[in-house]
Amino acid sequence: MSAPESEESNAPQYRFTVETAKVLAEVAHNRQKDKLKRPYREHVLAVGDALADFDDEIRIAGYLHDIAEDTPMTRQALLEMGVPERSVDIIERVTNRLHSNPDDYQAGISEIARDHDAALVKIADNAHNSLPERVQALAAKWPDKPPVTKYRDARPVLYAAVDVEEVRKILARANPWLLEQFDAQLDEADDTDYGNLRYDGGSGA
């Protein structure tokens, strides 16, 4: 083996990491503002941070979840940069303009909910968009047109697509207020007769 070939084989292989995704997200959304004129990068970083309990490819998709929606970045460009194909698939699944009917938000949510990983990312996105202070600010700005109703209506569909504990992990990081609401709903749906519960799994007389 010649020296150049040996050097090439021993060279470290580049790997697209979670940290790389965070940097790319900050750069890609650097000049963008949200509906409240806040830096949009704060939102994408919060969504990625909310997925810290999941694997790297899901976390990467979280940080980059809006990159295909709000920038000229294409699937091929992301793959060429080293973004894992699974992450790119998730990004495309949560990109509204790529849905079969982009104008129907709830139909898009149903498409997302058919994929477990995409549902996780969208739950994190929904949770951050539904922070109490954000909801209040949006309601004050558009008093005649509540802008967050669609987020509320999407939650049951998304929650049903993943495990309860996965929902809890995301909400605990992204929006503890929603976690309290979620746990209260679980309690209401629990019809176990704890007063007559036996340790063998049956119920007492």
Secondary structure, DSSP 8 states (H G I E B T S, - for coil): --HHHHHHHHS------HHHHHHHHHHHTTT-B-TTS-BTHHHHHHHHHHTTTS-HHHHHHHHTTTHHHHSS--HHHHHHTT--HHHHHHHHHT-GGGSSSTT-HHHHHHHHHTSHHHHHHHHHHHHHHT-HHHHHHHHHH-TTS-TTHHHHHHHHHHHTTS-HHHHHHHHHHH-HHHHHHHHHHHHHH----GGGB-TTSSB--
